[in-house]
């Protein structure tokens, strides 16, 4: 059994006010320079990205443990893997149209 779990990183509970701590990291200068350059164009800071990563890391640990306890496979899927493994057959718009038509027919009987 395969279940895909998507984590919405914009959940309001993640934006709680918490006491900040100062952390010293030793990172490659070229990596930091490129990251800061890109982040400046996005209006974000390196602090924001590191904090987001650490929150994600913590959430992924929780999801890994949840999958393990439920006996589910836990791994990342690339968008190409998702597309390749997507069910074929009926298209969503056809299914929705069929459901709407059936509902409309049922309502018109009353």
C-alpha positions as CSV (number, residue, x, y, z in Angstrom):
1,X,0.0,0.0,0.0
2,X,1.3,3.4,-0.9
3,X,0.1,6.7,0.6
4,X,1.5,10.0,-0.5
5,X,1.6,12.6,2.3
6,X,2.1,16.3,1.4
7,X,3.2,18.7,4.1
8,X,1.7,22.2,3.7
9,X,4.6,24.4,5.0
10,X,2.3,27.4,5.3
11,X,0.2,26.1,8.2
12,X,-0.6,28.8,10.8
13,X,0.6,26.7,13.8
14,X,4.1,26.9,12.5
15,X,4.2,30.6,12.8
16,X,4.1,30.7,16.6
17,X,6.1,33.3,18.5
18,X,9.0,31.5,20.0
19,X,12.2,32.6,21.7
20,X,15.0,32.8,19.2
21,X,18.5,31.4,19.9
22,X,21.7,32.4,18.2
23,X,23.4,29.5,16.3
24,X,26.8,29.6,14.7
25,X,27.3,27.5,11.5
26,X,30.3,26.9,9.4
27,X,29.2,26.6,5.8
28,X,31.0,26.9,2.5
29,X,31.4,30.5,1.5
30,X,30.3,29.9,-2.1
31,X,27.2,28.1,-1.0
32,X,26.2,30.9,1.3
33,X,26.9,33.6,-1.3
34,X,24.8,31.9,-3.9
35,X,22.0,31.2,-1.4
36,X,21.9,34.8,-0.1
37,X,21.9,36.2,-3.6
38,X,18.9,34.0,-4.6
39,X,17.1,34.6,-1.3
40,X,17.5,38.4,-1.7
41,X,15.6,38.2,-5.0
42,X,12.9,36.3,-3.2
43,X,12.8,38.7,-0.2
44,X,13.8,36.0,2.2
45,X,16.7,35.6,4.6
46,X,19.1,32.8,5.2
47,X,17.8,32.6,8.8
48,X,14.3,32.0,7.4
49,X,15.4,29.2,5.2
50,X,17.5,27.4,7.8
51,X,14.6,27.6,10.3
52,X,12.2,26.3,7.6
53,X,14.6,23.4,6.9
54,X,14.9,22.5,10.6
55,X,11.1,22.6,11.0
56,X,10.7,20.4,7.9
57,X,13.4,18.0,9.2
58,X,11.5,17.6,12.4
59,X,8.1,17.1,10.6
60,X,9.7,14.5,8.3
61,X,11.0,12.6,11.3
62,X,7.4,12.5,12.7
63,X,6.1,11.4,9.3
64,X,8.7,8.7,9.0
65,X,7.8,7.3,12.5
66,X,4.1,7.5,11.6
67,X,4.6,5.5,8.4
68,X,6.8,3.0,10.2
69,X,4.1,2.4,12.8
70,X,1.4,2.0,10.1
71,X,3.6,-0.2,8.0
72,X,3.7,2.2,5.1
73,X,6.5,3.0,2.7
74,X,8.2,6.3,3.5
75,X,10.2,8.0,0.8
76,X,10.2,11.1,-1.4
77,X,8.7,10.9,-4.9
78,X,9.9,13.1,-7.7
79,X,7.3,14.8,-9.9
80,X,8.3,12.6,-12.8
81,X,7.7,9.5,-10.6
82,X,4.3,10.7,-9.6
83,X,3.4,11.5,-13.2
84,X,4.6,8.1,-14.4
85,X,2.7,6.2,-11.7
86,X,-0.5,8.2,-12.1
87,X,-3.5,6.1,-12.9
88,X,-4.7,6.2,-16.5
89,X,-8.2,5.8,-17.7
90,X,-11.0,8.2,-16.8
91,X,-10.1,11.8,-16.7
92,X,-11.1,13.8,-13.7
93,X,-13.3,16.2,-15.7
94,X,-15.2,13.3,-17.2
95,X,-15.9,11.8,-13.7
96,X,-17.0,15.1,-12.3
97,X,-19.3,15.7,-15.3
98,X,-20.8,12.3,-14.8
99,X,-21.4,12.9,-11.1
100,X,-23.0,16.3,-11.8
101,X,-25.2,15.0,-14.5
102,X,-26.4,12.2,-12.2
103,X,-27.1,14.6,-9.4
104,X,-28.9,16.9,-11.8
105,X,-31.1,14.0,-13.0
106,X,-31.8,12.9,-9.4
107,X,-32.8,16.5,-8.4
108,X,-35.1,16.9,-11.4
109,X,-37.2,14.0,-10.3
110,X,-38.3,15.8,-7.1
